[in-house]
Amino acid sequence: MVDVGKKAPAFTLLDQNEKKTSLKDFSGKTLVMFFYPKANTGG
């Protein structure tokens, strides 16, 4: 868990096109992320 107000740890995930995307790719930009369990999505 990350405490509110703390920086997120570095990570890399696959996007909807199976391309690796890292948090550092968005450095200096505002970013909103949503994480859902796969069982609750159409994906």
matplotlib code that plots the C-alpha trace (Angstrom):
import matplotlib.pyplot as plt

x = [0.0, 1.1, 0.1, -2.0, 0.3, 3.3, 4.9, 4.0, 6.7, 8.2, 6.4, 5.7, 2.5, 1.0, -1.5, -4.6, -2.4, 0.0, 2.7, 4.9, 4.2, 6.1, 5.1, 8.3, 6.9, 4.5, 7.1, 6.1, 2.5, -0.7, -1.8, -4.9, -4.8, -7.7, -7.0, -9.7, -9.7, -10.0, -13.0, -15.0, -14.1, -14.8, -11.1]
y = [0.0, 3.5, 6.1, 9.1, 11.9, 9.7, 9.1, 6.0, 3.4, 2.9, 0.2, -1.0, -2.5, -3.5, -1.0, -2.0, -2.6, -4.9, -2.2, -1.8, 1.6, 2.8, 5.4, 7.3, 7.8, 10.4, 12.3, 15.9, 15.3, 15.0, 11.3, 9.7, 5.9, 3.4, -0.1, -2.7, -6.5, -8.2, -10.1, -6.8, -5.6, -6.6, -7.1]
z = [0.0, -0.7, 1.8, 0.6, -0.4, -1.0, -4.4, -6.2, -6.6, -10.1, -12.1, -15.7, -16.9, -20.3, -21.8, -23.8, -26.8, -25.0, -25.1, -21.9, -20.3, -17.2, -14.7, -15.6, -19.1, -17.6, -15.5, -15.1, -16.3, -14.4, -14.4, -13.1, -12.8, -12.2, -11.2, -11.4, -10.8, -14.1, -13.0, -12.9, -16.4, -19.9, -20.6]

ax = plt.figure().add_subplot(projection="3d")
ax.plot(x, y, z, "-o")
ax.set_aspect("equal")
plt.show()
